[in-house]
Amino acid sequence: MEKKRTIREVSALWKADKKQYVKQSTLSAYTLILENHILPEFGDKMKLTETDVQEFTLRKLQSGLSQKTVKDILIVLKMIQKFGTKAGMLPFVEWDIKYPTEHKKQELEVLSVTNQRRIMQYAKENFTFRNLGIYICLSTGMRIGEICALKWGDINLATEMISVNRTIERIYIIEKGMKHTELVIGTPKTKNSIRDIPMSRELLKIIRPLKKVMNDDFYVLTNEAKPTEPRTYRNYYKQLLKQLNIPNLKFHGLRHSFATRCIESQCDYKTVSVILGHANISTTLNLYVHPNMEQKKKCINRMFKCL
């Protein structure tokens, strides 16, 4: 029978075990959650009671963290609990955590059609490789890490496709109590994120003459062998919005804007989901499919016609 251990000790063993199976960036995210949230609260405890976890949850929500962030923390805590219990280091405890009802619905950050047109027009009329990247994002829904990692060799004029097969991110590394960051080029978020995205006619017009004279090993955003990192590109994007006098919108809002325009154009949901690289169609439906009042009325009327 394994002797009982503290949450800190179990966490260290759990992390060492996880290292064999998860990406470096995922392990980095787990480490940050441990260092910033779990260990300061539970590190010296030898048991995770439902009362302690419930009180911790409410405190984190009151401190301003979103329900999603708190749930992500609890997922890590649950994994540690399961690992410790299985190894006989922690007693088994069942939790049933309750969350306050969220009355305010989170609005998705999306560009208006007018502002999306303005940005795309500006990018065409004021060519730089960084502006081309923003145009590609609004034409494909690619994530910032994916666009920073895009090489000219990933663009295929014969098939008129862009292959998304890598991403760039800066991750935190915590070793022996020392914290530093590292730029990592790896595979995209999930296996579904590795995908081919068709290029629009408009994007092809811009890309075709460029592609013929570019080095396939160079990154699109820099046209050099060295990439730009997401933080730097995010800062450039913010300055561009300011210059165009467009309300501040997170870079991820470009992806949301692309997806929203697809849904507004009545593209089928499964296709949009695949283009975005979502793990499943429910993610797409929950994020982007919100029937308006006119659609609701049509639905009710159709139902009565069938009666």
C-alpha positions in Angstrom: 0.0 0.0 0.0 1.5 3.3 -1.1 1.8 5.9 1.7 -0.3 9.0 1.7 1.3 12.1 0.0 0.5 15.8 -0.2 -1.1 17.3 -3.2 2.2 19.0 -4.0 4.0 15.6 -4.1 1.2 13.9 -6.0 1.2 16.8 -8.6 5.0 16.4 -9.2 4.5 12.7 -9.9 1.4 13.3 -12.0 3.3 15.9 -14.1 6.3 13.6 -14.7 3.8 10.9 -15.9 1.9 13.3 -18.1 5.1 14.5 -19.8 5.3 11.2 -21.7 1.9 11.7 -23.4 1.1 15.4 -23.9 2.6 18.2 -26.0 5.1 20.5 -24.4 2.7 23.4 -24.7 0.0 21.4 -22.9 2.4 20.5 -20.1 3.3 24.2 -19.8 -0.4 25.1 -19.4 -0.8 22.5 -16.7 2.3 23.8 -14.9 1.0 27.4 -14.9 -2.3 26.2 -13.5 -0.5 24.3 -10.8 1.9 27.1 -9.8 -0.7 29.9 -10.0 -3.8 28.2 -8.6 -3.7 24.7 -7.3 -0.5 24.5 -5.2 -0.9 27.8 -3.3 -4.4 26.5 -2.2 -4.0 22.8 -1.9 -0.2 22.1 -2.0 0.1 21.0 1.7 -3.2 19.1 1.9 -3.4 15.3 1.9 -7.1 15.2 0.8 -9.3 17.1 -1.6 -12.7 17.5 0.0 -15.8 18.6 -1.9 -16.2 21.5 0.6 -12.7 22.8 0.0 -13.0 22.5 -3.8 -16.4 24.2 -3.8 -15.1 27.1 -1.7 -12.0 27.4 -3.9 -14.3 27.5 -7.0 -16.4 30.3 -5.7 -13.4 32.3 -4.6 -11.8 32.0 -8.0 -15.0 33.2 -9.7 -15.3 36.1 -7.3 -11.7 37.1 -8.1 -12.9 37.7 -11.7 -11.9 34.4 -13.5 -14.4 33.1 -16.0 -16.3 29.9 -15.5 -14.4 28.3 -18.3 -11.0 29.2 -16.7 -12.1 27.9 -13.3 -13.4 24.7 -15.0 -10.1 24.2 -16.7 -8.4 24.5 -13.3 -10.7 21.9 -11.8 -10.1 19.5 -14.8 -6.4 19.5 -13.8 -7.3 19.1 -10.1 -9.5 16.2 -11.0 -6.7 14.5 -13.0 -4.4 14.8 -10.0 -7.0 13.4 -7.7 -7.6 10.4 -10.0 -3.9 9.8 -10.4 -3.3 10.0 -6.7 -6.2 7.7 -5.9 -5.2 5.1 -8.4 -1.7 5.0 -7.0 -3.0 4.8 -3.4 -1.5 8.2 -2.5 -4.8 10.1 -2.0 -8.2 9.0 -0.6 -11.0 8.8 -3.2 -13.4 11.7 -3.0 -16.4 12.4 -5.3 -17.1 16.1 -6.1 -20.3 17.7 -7.3 -19.3 21.3 -7.8 -22.0 23.9 -8.3 -21.6 27.1 -10.3 -23.6 30.3 -9.9 -26.0 30.9 -12.8 -24.6 33.1 -15.5 -27.3 35.7 -16.4 -25.2 37.6 -18.8 -24.5 35.9 -22.1 -21.0 36.2 -23.4 -21.0 38.0 -26.7 -18.7 36.8 -29.5 -16.2 39.4 -30.7 -16.8 39.8 -34.4 -16.0 42.5 -37.0 -19.0 44.2 -38.6 -19.2 43.5 -42.4 -18.2 47.1 -43.1 -15.1 46.9 -41.0 -14.1 43.5 -42.3 -14.3 44.9 -45.9 -12.3 47.9 -44.8 -9.5 45.8 -43.4 -9.4 43.5 -46.4 -9.4 46.4 -48.8 -6.6 48.1 -46.9 -4.5 44.9 -46.9 -4.9 44.6 -50.7 -4.1 48.3 -51.4 -1.2 48.5 -48.9 0.7 45.3 -49.5 3.1 44.0 -46.8 3.6 40.4 -45.8 2.1 41.2 -42.4 -1.0 42.7 -44.1 -1.2 39.6 -46.3 -1.3 37.5 -43.2 -4.3 39.4 -41.9 -6.0 39.0 -45.3 -5.4 35.2 -45.1 -6.8 35.0 -41.6 -10.0 36.7 -42.7 -10.2 34.4 -45.7 -9.5 31.1 -44.0 -10.2 31.5 -40.2 -6.7 30.4 -39.3 -5.5 30.9 -35.7 -2.7 33.4 -35.0 -0.2 30.6 -34.2 -1.0 28.9 -37.4 -0.6 32.0 -39.5 2.8 32.8 -37.8 4.0 29.3 -38.7 2.7 29.3 -42.3 5.4 28.8 -44.9 5.2 29.5 -48.6 5.6 25.7 -49.1 2.3 25.2 -47.4 0.5 27.1 -50.2 -0.3 24.9 -53.2 -1.4 26.7 -56.3 -2.2 23.5 -58.2 -4.8 22.4 -55.6 -5.5 26.0 -54.6 -5.2 24.9 -51.0 -3.4 26.1 -47.8 -2.1 23.3 -45.6 -2.2 23.9 -41.9 0.2 21.6 -40.2 2.2 23.6 -37.6 1.8 26.3 -35.1 4.0 28.7 -33.1 3.5 29.6 -29.5 5.5 31.1 -26.6 5.2 28.8 -23.6 6.3 29.1 -20.0 8.9 26.7 -18.7 9.3 26.3 -15.0 12.3 24.3 -13.9 13.7 24.2 -10.4 11.7 27.2 -9.3 13.0 29.3 -12.2 10.5 30.6 -14.8 11.3 31.5 -18.4 9.6 31.5 -21.8 10.4 29.7 -24.9 9.2 30.0 -28.5 8.0 26.5 -29.7 7.0 25.4 -33.2 4.9 22.3 -33.1 1.8 20.6 -34.4 -1.6 22.4 -34.3 -4.1 22.3 -31.4 -5.7 19.0 -32.2 -5.5 16.3 -34.9 -8.6 18.0 -36.5 -6.6 21.3 -36.7 -4.2 19.7 -39.3 -6.3 20.5 -42.3 -6.4 21.8 -45.9 -8.3 25.1 -46.5 -9.4 26.2 -50.0 -8.3 29.7 -51.1 -10.9 32.1 -52.4 -10.6 33.6 -55.9 -9.7 36.9 -54.4 -6.9 35.4 -52.2 -5.5 33.4 -55.2 -5.2 36.7 -57.2 -2.9 38.1 -54.5 -1.0 34.8 -53.8 -0.4 33.5 -57.3 2.2 36.0 -58.6 4.0 36.0 -55.2 4.2 32.3 -54.8 6.1 31.8 -58.1 9.1 33.8 -56.8 9.1 32.9 -53.1 11.4 30.4 -51.2 9.2 27.6 -50.0 11.1 27.3 -46.7 10.5 31.0 -45.8 7.7 32.0 -43.5 4.9 34.0 -45.2 4.7 36.8 -42.6 8.4 37.6 -42.7 9.4 36.2 -46.1 12.5 35.0 -44.2 13.8 31.8 -42.6 12.9 33.2 -39.2 9.3 33.5 -38.2 7.5 36.3 -36.3 6.0 35.3 -32.9 2.3 35.7 -32.1 2.8 38.4 -29.5 4.7 40.6 -32.0 2.1 40.0 -34.7 -0.7 40.7 -32.3 0.8 44.1 -31.5 1.1 45.0 -35.2 -2.6 44.1 -35.7 -3.6 46.3 -32.7 -1.8 49.2 -34.3 -3.5 48.6 -37.7 -7.0 48.7 -36.1 -6.0 52.0 -34.4 -4.8 53.4 -37.6 -8.0 52.5 -39.4 -10.1 53.8 -36.5 -11.8 50.4 -36.0 -12.9 49.4 -32.4 -10.4 47.2 -30.6 -11.0 43.5 -31.3 -8.9 40.6 -30.2 -6.9 38.9 -33.0 -9.0 35.8 -32.5 -11.9 38.0 -33.5 -10.7 37.6 -37.1 -11.3 33.9 -36.9 -14.7 34.5 -35.3 -15.5 37.0 -38.1 -14.6 34.5 -40.8 -16.8 31.8 -39.2 -19.7 34.2 -38.7 -19.6 35.3 -42.3 -19.6 31.6 -43.4 -22.7 30.9 -41.2 -24.4 34.1 -42.5 -23.8 33.0 -46.0 -25.7 29.8 -45.1 -22.7 27.5 -45.5 -23.4 24.1 -44.0 -22.2 23.8 -40.4 -20.1 20.6 -40.9 -18.1 22.2 -43.6 -17.4 25.3 -41.5 -16.4 23.1 -38.6 -13.9 21.2 -40.8 -12.4 24.4 -42.3 -12.0 25.8 -38.7 -10.4 22.6 -37.5 -12.8 22.2 -34.6 -12.6 18.9 -32.7 -16.3 18.4 -33.3 -19.3 20.1 -34.9 -20.9 21.0 -31.5 -18.1 23.5 -30.9 -19.0 25.3 -34.1 -22.8 25.1 -33.3 -22.3 26.5 -29.8 -20.1 29.3 -30.9 -21.6 30.6 -34.2 -25.1 29.2 -34.8 -27.6 31.5 -33.1 -30.9 31.6 -35.0 -32.5 35.1 -35.3 -36.2 35.9 -34.6 -37.1 35.5 -38.3 -35.6 32.0 -38.4 -37.5 31.1 -35.2 -40.8 32.2 -36.7 -40.2 30.3 -39.9 -39.4 27.2 -37.8 -42.7 27.5 -35.8 -44.7 28.1 -39.0 -43.2 25.1 -40.7 -44.0 22.9 -37.7 -47.7 24.0 -37.8 -47.9 23.3 -41.6 -47.0 19.7 -40.8 -49.8 19.3 -38.3 
